[in-house]
């Protein structure tokens, strides 16, 4: 297998070719070949152009070669304007002529179910060292050198004057939306690339190239499937290390998770959850809507170093102060308090009836000059990471008002977002021109602005969290595990060896052994039937709690065995766990799943029966720090229960985080484990630790 078909060098042959062959050239006006040729001419392509087609007559004064075999060796890029049925032979011919890369427009492959045909093309290209873009793509534009090879009617592109945003995606229609949005906002574009079905080059390859590309400041990706998760995560980590923001939109929230072996964890993590957890940990900003994609892209291209601190908010409406406070709370966006120095400055320049806080209501009676002073004071405040201005700057005074804000911004590098209140009311063209030429991110929607600021700020906080670079040490003394679902007693032995507390007790294989075990640990005890095939003990009547003495235990043993025999006739049990009843506490759940594509992910949340009823969980990467896990716990909808609540004491959150981190270490060091489900994990009062009351371990 040739490595020439992958990586940054292969992408460079596509995006910066020195020679281009149009294969399938036609003299018919408006044909795909004519569109590609017109685009090359319109943008003054300086390299060699070769035409391959059936006609013998020259086109545009250029000879038409009868086939790919007539090309000189070593052409950088072949553009295949052919139907799907002709692609395989053309790709094989390109390999024979040592063509560097091929761009395949044709649809009719995996997207309609012909996976075998696409795989055949992919194999021929990969083994021959031919980089492939597509099939089922619409091409690309390169604004760095002014090159377009694109199915849409050609247009002249100006070379990018400054580093900008690169859009790469598997949907041509989505990229068209993003390109028009960028044009309308004056966002500099470096590349727009449609990758289609990704039979060859994929998002990981293009990300690797763009990380090193000096003309690209921000990488924006649209993915419907990430085909090589490991390589993609590595590329994302390289982008983070290079200080280059990466934004990703990936639909799939509604896709049902694959059925997972009897565990809540497997069902709750799901494919999209695993992907989201791992890519965010690798330094990616994930967005869920098109508005967010456009808005955060503009924010990052203008201000590529997002702050960790929340914004100052300036408005002229007391109502907007209240609305912003509520909305920010729902978005988990911190609105920092003004520093005393800033508050004193504002009181000097604003009317005495203003609201001196953050959000700041400067009132409708404020002088234009005071807007400049207030803007500067807020940006100079060390508590503030950015500034959001939501203000009525429509009408004939709009341009003058905006200039007052822009003057207050002078000398500050902090991000500024401006929303012109008034919905679709007319705006002064002079004001619009000034906004577009400035560094502000300009909008008509305060809600959109706040959502974008919330994402942007959370991204800034995430980038401040250090990643773990040292591999975790394996545990010593772990018990040997079988294949598939493990019985609870063995799962608890594993947890105990890893440092997670379980109730005192053990496996009994007879009533006499159970009595001896209970005498050792002390009454009352719990009695739990044990067998790998007994997946729902409670429903089978296989759990009896609070057994108070020997007579009750012997009776419970017979009852438990009878219950299981009725529920699952013929099942042979390992015996029964006899355990001391654990102290009461808050029932939580910790778990882990090894996703087939994305690797291990941890889960923490409310446990017991509530995990099924509410699904109140948070996902974190397996190497997350205990501080990160605590932060995830505090994002639960039920987080109030972790603190002192309705007479119950605050629980030992630190111990919960420690137990979860130990599970992460297990997943990273014991690759045969595919799922862990600890439910409930009882969190006792602060300082008293946690106890795992149940454990399901599933191996490959």
Secondary structure, DSSP 8 states (H G I E B T S, - for coil): --GGGSHHHHHHHHHT-SEEEEEEE--STT-HHHHHHHHHHHTT--SEEEEEES--S-BTTB-EESSGGGS-TT-SEEEE---HHHHHHHHHHHHHTT-SEEEE----SGGGT-HHHHHHHHHHHHHTT-EEEESS--EEEETTTTEEEESS--------SS-EEEEEES-HHHHHHHHHHHHHHT--EEEEEE-TT-SSS-HHHHHHHHHH-TTEEEEEEEES--S-HHHHHHHHHHHHHTT-EEEEEE--TTS-----SS-HHHHHHHHHHHHHHHHHHTTEEEE-SHHHHHHHHHHHHH--S--SS-EEEEES-HHHHHHHHHHHHHTT-------HHHHHHHHHHS-TTSB-SSSEE--TT--HHHHHHHHHHHHH-TT-SEEEEEE---STTHHHHHHHHHHHHTT--SEEEEEESSTT----HHHHHHHHHSS-EEES-HHHHHHHHHHHHHHHHHHHS----S-----SS-----SSEE-HHHHHHHHHHHT--B-SEEEESSHHHHHHHHHHH-SSEEEEEE-TT---TTTTT-EEEEE-SHHHHHHHHHHHHHHHHHHSTT----EEEEEE-----EEEEEEEEEETTTEEEEEEEE-TTHHHHH--EEEEETT--HHHHHHHHTTSTTGGGGSSBTTB--B-HHHHHHHHHHHHHHHHH-TTEEEEEEEEEEE-BTTS-EEE---EEEE-
